[in-house]
Amino acid sequence: MFQMNDDFFKDLGLEEMPQSQRKPFFDHIYSELESRVGERLSQGMSEELLEEFARIVEKDVETIDNFINKHAPNYTEEPMFQRLVQVTGVSPDDPRLKGEYAATKWLAVNRPDYRDVVNAVMAELKKEIVANRQAILSGIVAQQQDDAAAAASDDDDADDAAQPAAA
């Protein structure tokens, strides 16, 4: 995947982006990536498979158990599960971990090209961002100016309210 760090913003030509704007921008990009990847992955899949994945993501215990029993009955011994335990620091008995594993395993079983799709969509998204770099940075500057003007106006209103009324 990708990480929000200085290199991420530098690669996009957005190293000038103020620190205060980076997390909201990153969150937006991550959300857009999830949406586009989901859209691309769902192309050509049956409604039944899509519903199964939705139930797994929603942590439906019966669906998770059925899927794991069919595709990974010894899931706790699988390297993917053990990596999840290590990365999250969560107990192997935690049902959230089992659900996360089931979602990851579902993608491996039903969309083995998942990582390729993520990489392709991310590359497309990066191209869009780089192509619109100036507009993005200009929009942020304009938003900061609007915020500063609004704050100054609020200060003026507070000053006016603090002044005694003329006799």
Phi, psi and omega in degrees: 000202180228157183240149176277103176211180182301324180297321178302311182289326178294316179301330181269356183076023183246028181296342179279352182297129179301146180306322183295341182261350187291314181295314177300321178295313179300315179301319179296315180297317180297317178297317178296319178299312179302315182297312182292321179295315179301317179298314182293318182293329183282345180299127177082002180267149179289156177299324180297314178295317180298320178294320178299314180297318179301317180293325177294314180298325179281004176067036175289111188300316181297315179296317179299311181298316179299316181296313182294319179300325181281319190253343183202064184301334178251044188303328182293343179267350183284140180304324180298318179293317180297325176295320178299317179300314182295314184291319184275333184074013181270150178299140178301340180275353182293123182297334177296323180293320178297320178294318178296317178298315182300319179296317179294317179294322179301315178297319180297323181283314189264337178220071182299346178271013184310309182296322177297319179295315179301313181297318180295316180294320179296320178298318178297316181296318178299318179300317179298316182295313180299318180295333182249019184307311183297317179296321179297310181295321178296320179297322179292317179298316180298319179296319178296320179294318177298317180297318179295319179295319179295319179295319179296320179295319177297321178296318178298318179297319179294320177297316180298320180292331183279343181285137177291148180292142180287143182274000000 
